[in-house]
């Protein structure tokens, strides 16, 4: 996956593991009821609490 990212490829990752998403994703898109409700870019300050607050 890292090689693909370095080659400029996009990877769609779906996970319920918040730390996995925070650690691996450059951008996190949150969907609710089939629509995008939030879009977050990689941020060194992001933690699980920040991500959960963005989901509510």
N, C-alpha and C positions, 0 to 999 in steps of 0.2 A: 504494500500500500504506500509506503514511504517513497519508493522509486517512482510509482505512478504519479504521486503528488508532485515530486520534483520534476517530472516530465510534463507537468501542466495539465494532467488529467483530473477530472472531477470524480469524486467518489461519494456516493450516497450511503450514509451509515444510519441505521435505525437501531436505537438502543434505549433501554430503560435505565441503564447504568449511567448515572449523571457524571461521575468522576471519569468514566471512560470517554464520554462525549467531551467534557471539558479538556481532557488531556490530548485528544486526538483530532478535534475538529477546529478548522479555521473559522467556520461560520456554523451557527446552530439556528435552525428554523423550527419554531414551535407552532404546531398545528392544533387547533381546537375545533371540534365539530366540522371537520373537513376543510377549514380555511386557515390560512396563515395568520396567527395572532401576534407573533413577535419574531424578530430576526436579530440575532446577537453575533457580533464579531469577536474573534479571539481577544481576550483581555486578561492580563496577568492577575488582575484583581478578582476575576470571576471565581466563585466557589459554589458549592451546592446550594447554599441559602439564596444567593443571588439568582441562580437559575430557577429555583423553585418559585421565588417571588415573581419572576418573569412569566411563569406558567399560570399563575393564578389570575 
